[in-house]
C-alpha cells in the first residue's frame, strides 16, 4: 500500500511517499481502507522535533491521528462492524498511522459509523475539533445554558467545533478570529465575533463565564479581568505556568484555570464523544469546516500550509476517491 513515511525528524521534505506492507487485522481488529485523513495542528511539530514520537528516530514512521474510510476486513472476533461499513475516528498517540491507504483499528477503539449526511472528507474533519473542545467545555468548564463563553482562535479546527458545541449547550458565544474569518465564525452560530486585528477582547469591558483559548495565544493574567468572579479560563497549551495556576486556583475560591490532556484520554471516552458528535451531525448542529484538501502525494505541501498557522478549520488529505 502507499503511505507517507518519515524516516527522520525534520522539515516537510522528510515526508516520503512509499510502498509499505498492507497491515493484517488481528482477531479483534478491523482493516479500514482510508478515504481521507487530516493534517492536525500538532502534526508538523511531531514531524519536526523528537519527543512525543520517539527521540533518535520516529517511533511510528507514519503520522496521522484521524481517518474516515470503509471497513475492508474484520477479525473473527469482531461484532461491532461488518465489511463495507463507512466509519471515521481517531487512532490516538500509540497508533497514529493514518497517512496511508489502510490501517488496522481495534474493534473497541475510537471508531464509529459515519453519518450518511456527511462525506468522508467532512467526517475526518470532525474528531480533531470535537475530541478536544467537548472535554474542555463540557467536562472541565461544566458549560450551562446562558453561560457567556468566549472562544479565542474560533476559526481553527478546535475553535470551529467549540463555537458550535457551545451554542448546542445553550451558551451565548463570542468568537475571536482574524478579519478574513469573521463571516465564517458568525455562520457557525457565534452571537458576536471580535476581529483581533481591530480589537483586544481583554479591553472591551465584557466579562465571560468561560474563556476558552483554543490556540494558546493568551494567558490567565491577561484574561483575569475579562472573567466573571467564578469564571473559568481554559487553554489547550499546558505550560509550566498554566500547570501551577491550575493547581493554585483549584485550592482557592473564585476564578479557575483548567486544562486537559485530551489526546491521552482512553479510547472508550473518545468513542462515547464521537457517538455524541454523530447525534449532532445527523441533526445538522455540527458542520465540518474544511479549508483546503490535498492528495496524499502532496502531504509535504499540506504540512507547509498548516505550519503557516493560517488554516481555517481543517486541512484534509484525500487518500482515495
N, C-alpha and C positions, 0 to 999 in steps of 0.2 A: 504494500500500500504506500501511498505518498504521505509524507509528513514533513513538517518544518522542524528541523533539528538544530540545536545549538551546542556544539562540542566544547565551547569555552565561553566564559563571560566576556562581554564587550559591546561594541556599538551594534546598530541594527544589521550590519553586514555579516555578523556571525550567524544569522539565521539562514539555514540552507534547506532547500527543497531536496529531499532524499527519498529513496525507496527503502522501506524498512519492513520487517516481518509483520504480517497481519496477526493481531492477537487472537488467542483461542479462549473462549469463556470457560470458566470453571463451572462446577455443578450448580453453584448458587449465583451465577453471573449471567448478564445478557451482553451480547455483542451488538453495539449500536453503530450503524452506518451514519456518520456525522454529515449533516447537510450544511450546518452553519455553526460558527463559533464567534467569539468576540476577542478583541484586544482590550483588556481592562486597564485601568489607570496604573495598577501596580505591576503589570507585566513587564514594561520596559525596565523597571528597577530590578526585577528578578533576573532579567536577561543581562543587565549591565554589571551587577555587583554580587559578590559572594554573600551568603547569609542564609536566607530562607530556603534556597535550593542548592545547598552544598557550599563548599569552600574552594578546594583545589580546582574542581571542575563541577559542572552541573550534575546534581544527583539524579534529577529527572531531565533527560535531554530534550524532551518535548514539552513545551509550555502550554498554557491554556486551562482555564477553570470552567468555562461554560460551553454548553453544547445543546444542539437541537438536531434530531435525526429520527431514524426509524430502526426498530429492533430487527436485526437480521437473523440472529440465532439466540436460543435460550438454553441455559444449562438444564439438566434433567430435574433439578430440584426447584426450579423457578415456577411460581404460580401467579405472581403479580402481573407479569407481562406475557405477551404472545408475539410470535413473528408477525411483522407488519405494523405493530403499534407505533404511532408517532409520539415521540417523547422529547422532553427537554429537562435540563438540570445543571447541577454543579458537582464537580469531581472532588473538590477540596484540595488542600495543600499536599496531602500524602499521595495523591494520584496524578493530578494535573493531566497533561497529555491530550488535550482537545485540539491541538493544531495538527490534526491528522484525519485521514479518511475513516478510520474505525477506532473504537475504544471499547474495552470491557468495563462494565459497571456492575457492582454488587446489586442484587435484587433489592436489598434494603437501603440502598444509597439514596442520595438526594436526586431522585429521578421520578418524574411524574408525567402523566399523559398530557400531550399538547392540546390545548383547546382548539376546536375547529375554526374559530373565528380569527385566528392569527396565523401568520406564515411561520416557516421555520426561522427566517431571519429575525422576525419580531420575537419569537419565542426565546431565542438565545440571548436577546437583549433584555429580557425580563429579570432573570435571577440576580444579576450583578447589583442592580439598584435595590430590589426588594429585599434580598437577603442581608443587606446592610441597613437600609432605612427602617425596616419593620422592627427589628430588635431594639434599635435605638429609641424610636418613637413610642412603641407600644410597651416594651419591657423595661427600658431604662427610665423613660420620662413619664410613663403611665398617662399618655395623652388622652384627653377627655373632650367631649363636645363643649364648644365655647372657649376652649383654650386659644390664646393668641400665640401663634407659632411663627418664628422667622427661620427660613431656610437660607443659609449663606452658601452660595455655589449651587443655585437652584437649577442651573441648566445642564449640569453634568449627569452621569449615569445614576449616581445616588440621589442627587438633588431632584431630578425629574420624578423619580419614584417617591421621594419624600413629600413633594408637593401634593401628589395625587393621593398618597396614603393619608396624609394629614387632613385633606379635605374629606376623605372617606370617613375618618373618625370624628368629623364634625367640627374641626378647628377652623379658626379664622387665620388664613395663611398669607404671609408676606414672603415673597421670594426676592433674593438679591442675585443679580447677574449683570453682565455687560450689556451695552446698548443693543447690539445685534440680536440678543436673545430675549429681550423684554416681551415681545409679542408671543413667542413660543411659550414662555413660562406662564404668561397670562392665559394662554389657550389651554393649559393643563389644569386650570382652576384656581390659580392664585388670586386672592382678593385684592392684593396690592403688590406691585413689583417696583423694586428700587434699583435704579441703574447706578452701580457703584462707581462708575466713572464720573457721575454727576453729583452724587450724594453719599455721604457716610452714614450708614444706618445707625451707628452708635451716637450720632449727633442730632438725630431727628426729634428726640424727646419722647418717642414712643417706647413703651415697655412691653415685654413679652413673657408669657409663662414658660416658653421653651425657645431657646436659640440653638438650632442645630447647624453646626459648621460642618458641612459635608465635604469641604475641601481643605480643612485645616489651615485656613489663612488668617484666622483671628485668634484672640486669646481671651481667657476668662477676665483678665484685668481690663481689657478693652470693652468687654461686653457687660460687666457688672452693672453699670448704670442703666443698661437697657433691659435688665431683667426685673421682674416683679420681686417682691420681698422673699417669696418662696420659689422663685424661678429656677429653672434647670438649664445649665449650659452643657451641650453635648458636642463632642468633637471626634472625628474619625482618626485623628493623629495623636496617639498617646505618648507625648514627650515625657521626659522625667518630671518636668514641671506639672504637667497635667496629672500624672500619677500621684504626685504629692498633694495637689489641690483636691483630687478626688478623695484621697484618704482623709485629708484635713476637714473638708466640708461635710464628710459623712459623720463626723463626730460633733458637728456644730449645728445650730438651727439656721433657718433661713436658706439662702441660695446654695445650690449644689452644683458640683462639677461631676460629670459622668462620662465614661467611655466604655466601649465594648470591643472585644476581640472577635468580631462576628465571623471572620473566616475560619476560626478554630473551633466553632461550635460543632457538636455532633451531627452526623448526617440525619439522624432521626428528627432533630429540631428543624433542620433546613427543609426536610421533606414536608413537615407539617406547614411550614411557612409557604412553600410552593403550592401546596394544595389550597391554602387560603388565598394565595395570589390567583389561582385558577378561577375561584369563585368571582373575584373582582374582574378578571379578564373577560369571563363569559358574560358578566353583567355590563360590560363596557365602561367600567370605572377605572381601569388602568390601561394606558396606551403606551406601547413601547416607542421610545424616541431613538431613531437611528440617524446619525449624522452622515456617515459615509460607509460604503461597502467596498471590499477589495476581494479579488480572487486569492486563493491560498498561496499561489506563487508570488504574490506581491506583499507578503507578510512584512518584509523589511520596511516598505513604504508605509504600511499601516502603523508600524511602531514609530516611525519618524513623525507621523502626524499626531499620534497620541502624545508623544513627548513634547509637542508644542504647548500642551495644556489648554488648547482652544476647542477641544471637541465638545459637541452638543450631544448629550445623551451617550449613545453607544457607537462604537466602530465595529462593524460586523464583517466577518470573513466568510465568504461563500465557498464552502468546500465542495459541494456537489449540487448540480441543478436538479 
